[in-house]
């Protein structure tokens, strides 16, 4: 998988059933999107986990996605909620696997004036950080609670805040 695709796939949702209400922003439209397709991708050692290649497989996404636009038709916010992917993580050196069933999530993505995005997620979410991110990876972490991070226009992720529990997936698979 090319680096740009793996960057987009880094924020993986292992969801919980949740309903979300549309914001009271001046929204021109709210368009539902269809569920995403299943995926599998491999990340080399040093990118998602320090000492081994990591395979990530996601199946069964059932989230509902709504895009909100401004008066010019530009997307200013995206809201995703519901049951997402069942995720399977595999240490490609040892064959050790970790399966995370869908537990649910609500994620709000806001486009900032500079073209970056701010993502606020609650529920069960996995975030993969690369060495170029803040804090620097490699890391693959399950957050159960709240996670807020930005994605700059150059693709650098910066974690702003977290609350709740975390699980180091690389440590579990080591």
QUIRA-V93375 format. One record per pair of residues at least 4 apart in sequence whose ideal C-beta (glycine too) atoms are under 6 Angstrom apart, sorted by the first residue. I is the first residue (numbers start at 1). J is the second residue. D is the distance in whole Angstrom. If there is no record, write none. Layout:
i=I j=J d=D
i=I j=J d=D
This chain:
i=1 j=5 d=5
i=1 j=6 d=5
i=1 j=41 d=4
i=6 j=41 d=6
i=7 j=155 d=5
i=10 j=128 d=4
i=11 j=127 d=6
i=12 j=126 d=4
i=13 j=84 d=4
i=13 j=105 d=5
i=13 j=125 d=6
i=14 j=87 d=5
i=14 j=100 d=4
i=14 j=102 d=6
i=14 j=103 d=6
i=14 j=124 d=5
i=14 j=126 d=6
i=15 j=83 d=5
i=15 j=84 d=3
i=15 j=102 d=5
i=15 j=103 d=6
i=15 j=104 d=4
i=15 j=105 d=4
i=16 j=103 d=5
i=16 j=104 d=2
i=16 j=105 d=6
i=16 j=123 d=4
i=16 j=124 d=6
i=17 j=83 d=6
i=17 j=104 d=5
i=18 j=81 d=5
i=18 j=104 d=5
i=18 j=106 d=5
i=20 j=79 d=5
i=20 j=81 d=4
i=20 j=106 d=5
i=22 j=30 d=6
i=27 j=68 d=4
i=28 j=69 d=5
i=28 j=71 d=6
i=29 j=69 d=5
i=30 j=66 d=5
i=30 j=68 d=6
i=31 j=67 d=5
i=32 j=66 d=6
i=33 j=65 d=4
i=35 j=61 d=5
i=35 j=62 d=6
i=36 j=61 d=5
i=38 j=59 d=5
i=39 j=58 d=5
i=40 j=57 d=4
i=41 j=56 d=6
i=42 j=53 d=6
i=42 j=55 d=5
i=43 j=47 d=4
i=43 j=48 d=4
i=43 j=54 d=5
i=44 j=53 d=5
i=45 j=51 d=6
i=45 j=52 d=5
i=45 j=53 d=5
i=46 j=138 d=6
i=47 j=130 d=6
i=47 j=138 d=6
i=48 j=54 d=4
i=48 j=128 d=5
i=48 j=138 d=5
i=48 j=140 d=5
i=49 j=54 d=5
i=49 j=138 d=6
i=49 j=140 d=6
i=49 j=170 d=4
i=50 j=138 d=5
i=52 j=91 d=5
i=52 j=93 d=4
i=53 j=92 d=4
i=55 j=90 d=4
i=55 j=92 d=6
i=56 j=89 d=6
i=57 j=88 d=4
i=58 j=85 d=4
i=58 j=87 d=5
i=59 j=86 d=5
i=60 j=86 d=5
i=61 j=84 d=5
i=61 j=85 d=5
i=62 j=82 d=6
i=62 j=83 d=4
i=63 j=80 d=5
i=63 j=82 d=4
i=63 j=84 d=5
i=64 j=81 d=6
i=64 j=82 d=5
i=65 j=80 d=5
i=66 j=79 d=5
i=67 j=75 d=5
i=67 j=78 d=5
i=68 j=76 d=6
i=68 j=77 d=4
i=69 j=73 d=5
i=69 j=74 d=6
i=69 j=75 d=6
i=70 j=74 d=5
i=70 j=76 d=5
i=76 j=111 d=5
i=77 j=110 d=5
i=78 j=109 d=4
i=79 j=108 d=5
i=80 j=107 d=5
i=81 j=106 d=5
i=83 j=102 d=5
i=83 j=104 d=6
i=84 j=102 d=6
i=84 j=105 d=6
i=86 j=101 d=5
i=86 j=102 d=5
i=87 j=100 d=4
i=88 j=97 d=6
i=88 j=99 d=5
i=89 j=98 d=5
i=89 j=169 d=5
i=90 j=97 d=5
i=91 j=96 d=4
i=91 j=173 d=4
i=96 j=173 d=5
i=98 j=172 d=5
i=98 j=173 d=6
i=103 j=124 d=4
i=104 j=123 d=5
i=105 j=121 d=6
i=105 j=123 d=4
i=105 j=124 d=6
i=105 j=125 d=6
i=106 j=122 d=5
i=107 j=121 d=4
i=108 j=120 d=5
i=109 j=117 d=5
i=109 j=119 d=5
i=110 j=118 d=5
i=111 j=117 d=6
i=112 j=116 d=5
i=115 j=153 d=5
i=116 j=150 d=6
i=116 j=152 d=5
i=116 j=153 d=6
i=117 j=151 d=5
i=118 j=150 d=5
i=119 j=149 d=6
i=120 j=148 d=5
i=121 j=125 d=4
i=121 j=147 d=5
i=122 j=146 d=5
i=124 j=144 d=5
i=125 j=143 d=5
i=125 j=147 d=5
i=126 j=142 d=5
i=127 j=141 d=6
i=128 j=140 d=5
i=129 j=133 d=4
i=129 j=137 d=3
i=129 j=139 d=5
i=130 j=137 d=5
i=131 j=136 d=5
i=131 j=137 d=5
i=132 j=156 d=6
i=133 j=137 d=6
i=133 j=156 d=6
i=133 j=157 d=4
i=134 j=158 d=4
i=140 j=169 d=4
i=140 j=170 d=5
i=141 j=166 d=5
i=142 j=167 d=4
i=143 j=147 d=4
i=143 j=162 d=6
i=143 j=166 d=6
i=144 j=164 d=5
i=144 j=165 d=5
i=145 j=163 d=5
i=145 j=164 d=2
i=146 j=163 d=5
i=147 j=162 d=5
i=148 j=160 d=5
i=148 j=161 d=5
i=149 j=157 d=6
i=149 j=159 d=5
i=149 j=160 d=6
i=150 j=158 d=5
i=151 j=157 d=6
i=152 j=156 d=5
